[in-house]
């Protein structure tokens, strides 16, 4: 993990959003799990995003909303596959 990522994780752990635990299969690894505070913050972010999308698409037809959902899903899937490629493929 990069130093920047390590600092970000440390800060969120200090803020109580995830908690750190040991990986029972590999003692060298650390596992993170969401705390109640982390779940609450994530839900707040999801509600905010849904509200913003709803306002942005308030005048769109159902067809346009469905097409946007299809395209954004295809983009996210493709993005995930592209970023999951082996480092030598990047």
ABEGO torsion letter per residue (X at the ends): XBAAAAAAAAAAAAAGABBBBBBAABAABBBBBBBAAAAAAAAAAAAAAAAAAAAAAAABBAAAAAAAAAAAAAAAAAAAAAAABBAAAX
